[in-house]
Amino acid sequence: MKNLSWRSLNEKLTKLNEKEVLDLLNSEIDGEQRISVLSRLHQRYTILRANRERAEILKKPLALQAKIEKLKKAK
């Protein structure tokens, strides 16, 4: 992660999954502890985590809604 410009860091972050970003965050915590980098990594990690958690929470209600819609169309 050393010597990355903000643009390079942001481009890289968009291609990483939740675990990879968390690994980078933990590495930065154990390493250089640059506040701006820690903040950006945490920001990206929480976005990815929130998206995953939201998908998990909505999975059952969305499936139920799809079944209801299908039953309505069958009438």
Residue, then its C-alpha position, 0 to 999 in steps of 0.5 A: m500500500k505504500n506509494l499509492s496516490w489517492r487516485s490509485l488507492n480509490e481505483k484499487l479499492t473499487k476492485l476489492n471485495e470485503k475481505e480484501v479491504l478488511d485485510l488492507l485495513n488491518s495491515e494499515i492498523d498494524g503498520e504505518q497507521r496513516i489516519s487518512v488511509l485508515s479512514r478511507l479503508h474503513q469507509r470502503y469496508t463499511i460500505l461493502r459490509a453494509n451492502r452484504e448485510r442489507a442483501e442478507i436481511l432482504k433476501k427472505p422478504l424479497a423472495l416472499q414478495a416475488k412469490i406473492e407477485k407470481l400468485k397475483k399474476a396467476k389469478 
